[in-house]
């Protein structure tokens, strides 16, 4: 029996592969020290020691792969701080900055299916490294002879330059400086606010309770390498229990549901009636809270798939707006060079200029809770108020459409390049933005974004329109267009 092992390629945020097929101890043993050396080559002049942070989430054998990476990095001549436990990926990004390390290597596959694991590389500034850095790592992989590798089951003999650290303590202290913790805690303890957190068996487990120092009702908090049979991604189809729990919870006080992905860098929320709220809704709420209640300012960074309400609100608040391709690394790059208030993407990643250039779901959750407590208004009601303020009401949805083959993908891409549609779902195309895929703006003010996965035969379709009926009409048109090839 034979099978194909995929090459090590870094995507929008790290390398990911199927455990035991693509993601193996031998490959981690080879990759980790090369990544450490690239960090040293690029950032070594800015720090006074050769220290690498190594961390992991709750995926299958993640701690074993982290120990293998730590040993390989140590044997390559680096000092290593290895995590004592699982923690959110943003906690390791913060640790890299707090410890003035060269960077961090994190074992996580974020929101991917349970059979995946991955490796993320973080820089000393506390965020994902640029594509130029990961390209250097890939180049070294293709030109370097692999070092000898220990067996995955062998006893690991650590050198004296390896030490352990608690990833939670400094991280929680840091997040407490960003919000007013006491009013949130008081609202929870008094029953005025009920918080339900679906941690999806992932690394956010116990996080809100640690930070707020009070009891928060968690769903799916036990470690489960199978994640209940679903990818740990904050999407409505995986959240039926949370939606029903929040909707039917008794009491007259405020209710908020919060959702965290597998490594706690993506967030979604649920309103008091059990409605799912993506970051298309949360980002405007967070913008308003940061500006109106906390008195902050700065640039607003959105991806090409972000809602049109974001620039409308930015204009009302007299804030500059900057648009990037999809992928938080582009937002992080902007945060390193500009004074950013908030940067976010529709898939759940949101980061803040007062923190680190990294999406952080626990910090976003704290801001959401702070906004609810200070306003006394349910999340959906607050969003409705902002829609009225911006004079903009819309609906949004996206679908991932599997294609028959990479050949079909190539044909569709050629068609978009040579003969793009002039009308879509009965609406004339008035503009096309091609910084990431093809975003068609239509005559009625709606838009359709067509993007391709870089590694799989998958077409990603995004649409925002005046109502859900129009959204689904447009998405169905796009599916029919794609299937016509």
TAJOZI-V295977 format. One record per residue. N is the residue number from 1. RES is the residue in one letter. OMEGA is omega in whole degrees, -180 to 180 (999 if undefined). Layout:
# TAJOZI-V295977
n:res:omega
N:RES:OMEGA
N:RES:OMEGA
This chain:
# TAJOZI-V295977
n:res:omega
1:X:179
2:X:176
3:X:-177
4:X:174
5:X:-178
6:X:179
7:X:177
8:X:179
9:X:179
10:X:178
11:X:-177
12:X:177
13:X:175
14:X:177
15:X:179
16:X:179
17:X:180
18:X:-178
19:X:177
20:X:174
21:X:178
22:X:-174
23:X:-174
24:X:177
25:X:-179
26:X:-178
27:X:177
28:X:179
29:X:180
30:X:-173
31:X:-171
32:X:180
33:X:176
34:X:177
35:X:178
36:X:-179
37:X:177
38:X:175
39:X:180
40:X:-179
41:X:-175
42:X:-174
43:X:-174
44:X:-179
45:X:-177
46:X:-180
47:X:-174
48:X:176
49:X:-177
50:X:-176
51:X:177
52:X:174
53:X:177
54:X:-179
55:X:-176
56:X:176
57:X:-174
58:X:-180
59:X:-177
60:X:177
61:X:-179
62:X:-180
63:X:178
64:X:177
65:X:178
66:X:178
67:X:177
68:X:178
69:X:-179
70:X:180
71:X:-179
72:X:-180
73:X:179
74:X:-179
75:X:176
76:X:174
77:X:180
78:X:167
79:X:-178
80:X:168
81:X:-178
82:X:-177
83:X:176
84:X:-175
85:X:172
86:X:175
87:X:175
88:X:175
89:X:178
90:X:177
91:X:179
92:X:173
93:X:177
94:X:-180
95:X:179
96:X:180
97:X:-176
98:X:-179
99:X:-180
100:X:-180
101:X:172
102:X:-180
103:X:-179
104:X:172
105:X:-174
106:X:176
107:X:-180
108:X:170
109:X:172
110:X:-175
111:X:-178
112:X:180
113:X:-172
114:X:-177
115:X:179
116:X:163
117:X:-176
118:X:-180
119:X:176
120:X:179
121:X:-180
122:X:-179
123:X:-178
124:X:180
125:X:177
126:X:178
127:X:-179
128:X:177
129:X:-177
130:X:175
131:X:178
132:X:179
133:X:-179
134:X:175
135:X:176
136:X:178
137:X:179
138:X:180
139:X:178
140:X:178
141:X:-176
142:X:-176
143:X:-175
144:X:174
145:X:-178
146:X:175
147:X:179
148:X:-172
149:X:175
150:X:173
151:X:179
152:X:-178
153:X:-176
154:X:175
155:X:-177
156:X:179
157:X:-176
158:X:176
159:X:-180
160:X:-177
161:X:176
162:X:177
163:X:-177
164:X:176
165:X:176
166:X:-176
167:X:-173
168:X:-169
169:X:-178
170:X:-180
171:X:179
172:X:177
173:X:-180
174:X:-178
175:X:178
176:X:178
177:X:-175
178:X:-175
179:X:173
180:X:-174
181:X:-172
182:X:178
183:X:178
184:X:180
185:X:-179
186:X:179
187:X:178
188:X:-177
189:X:-180
190:X:-178
191:X:179
192:X:178
193:X:174
194:X:-176
195:X:177
196:X:-176
197:X:173
198:X:-178
199:X:173
200:X:179
201:X:-172
202:X:-170
203:X:176
204:X:-176
205:X:179
206:X:-173
207:X:-179
208:X:178
209:X:177
210:X:-175
211:X:-176
212:X:-179
213:X:174
214:X:-175
215:X:175
216:X:-177
217:X:-179
218:X:171
219:X:176
220:X:-178
221:X:180
222:X:176
223:X:178
224:X:-178
225:X:178
226:X:178
227:X:178
228:X:179
229:X:-180
230:X:171
231:X:180
232:X:-176
233:X:-175
234:X:178
235:X:-174
236:X:-175
237:X:179
238:X:-168
239:X:-175
240:X:-179
241:X:179
242:X:-179
243:X:-180
244:X:-179
245:X:-180
246:X:-177
247:X:-174
248:X:-180
249:X:-178
250:X:176
251:X:-177
252:X:-177
253:X:177
254:X:179
255:X:179
256:X:171
257:X:180
258:X:-177
259:X:180
260:X:178
261:X:-170
262:X:180
263:X:171
264:X:170
265:X:176
266:X:-176
267:X:165
268:X:-178
269:X:179
270:X:180
271:X:-174
272:X:-179
273:X:178
274:X:178
275:X:179
276:X:179
277:X:178
278:X:178
279:X:170
280:X:178
281:X:-176
282:X:-177
283:X:175
284:X:178
285:X:-180
286:X:176
287:X:-179
288:X:-179
289:X:-178
290:X:-178
291:X:-171
292:X:-175
293:X:-176
294:X:175
295:X:-179
296:X:177
297:X:-179
298:X:-179
299:X:173
300:X:-179
301:X:178
302:X:174
303:X:-177
304:X:180
305:X:-179
306:X:-177
307:X:177
308:X:178
309:X:-178
310:X:177
311:X:178
312:X:178
313:X:179
314:X:178
315:X:178
316:X:-179
317:X:-179
318:X:179
319:X:176
320:X:-179
321:X:179
322:X:-176
323:X:-177
324:X:166
325:X:180
326:X:-177
327:X:-173
328:X:180
329:X:179
330:X:175
331:X:180
332:X:178
333:X:180
334:X:-180
335:X:180
336:X:-174
337:X:-177
338:X:174
339:X:-174
340:X:173
341:X:-177
342:X:175
343:X:-176
344:X:179
345:X:-174
346:X:-178
347:X:172
348:X:-178
349:X:179
350:X:177
351:X:-170
352:X:-179
353:X:178
354:X:-176
355:X:177
356:X:180
357:X:-174
358:X:174
359:X:-173
360:X:-175
361:X:179
362:X:176
363:X:177
364:X:179
365:X:179
366:X:177
367:X:177
368:X:-180
369:X:178
370:X:179
371:X:-180
372:X:-179
373:X:-177
374:X:-179
375:X:-175
376:X:-175
377:X:177
378:X:-175
379:X:-179
380:X:177
381:X:178
382:X:179
383:X:177
384:X:177
385:X:-180
386:X:175
387:X:179
388:X:180
389:X:-179
390:X:-177
391:X:-177
392:X:178
393:X:-177
394:X:172
395:X:-175
396:X:172
397:X:176
398:X:176
399:X:172
400:X:-174
401:X:176
402:X:177
403:X:-174
404:X:-176
405:X:174
406:X:176
407:X:177
408:X:177
409:X:-179
410:X:180
411:X:179
412:X:179
413:X:178
414:X:179
415:X:179
416:X:-179
417:X:-172
418:X:-177
419:X:-178
420:X:-179
421:X:177
422:X:172
423:X:180
424:X:179
425:X:177
426:X:-179
427:X:178
428:X:175
429:X:-179
430:X:-179
431:X:175
432:X:177
433:X:-172
434:X:177
435:X:177
436:X:-172
437:X:-179
438:X:180
439:X:-178
440:X:175
441:X:-171
442:X:-173
443:X:-178
444:X:179
445:X:178
446:X:176
447:X:176
448:X:176
449:X:178
450:X:-180
451:X:178
452:X:168
453:X:-179
454:X:-173
455:X:-176
456:X:175
457:X:-179
458:X:177
459:X:-180
460:X:-176
461:X:-178
462:X:178
463:X:170
464:X:-179
465:X:-174
466:X:-180
467:X:-176
468:X:179
469:X:179
470:X:177
471:X:-177
472:X:175
473:X:-179
474:X:179
475:X:177
476:X:174
477:X:-178
478:X:176
479:X:180
480:X:178
481:X:-179
482:X:-177
483:X:-179
484:X:-180
485:X:999
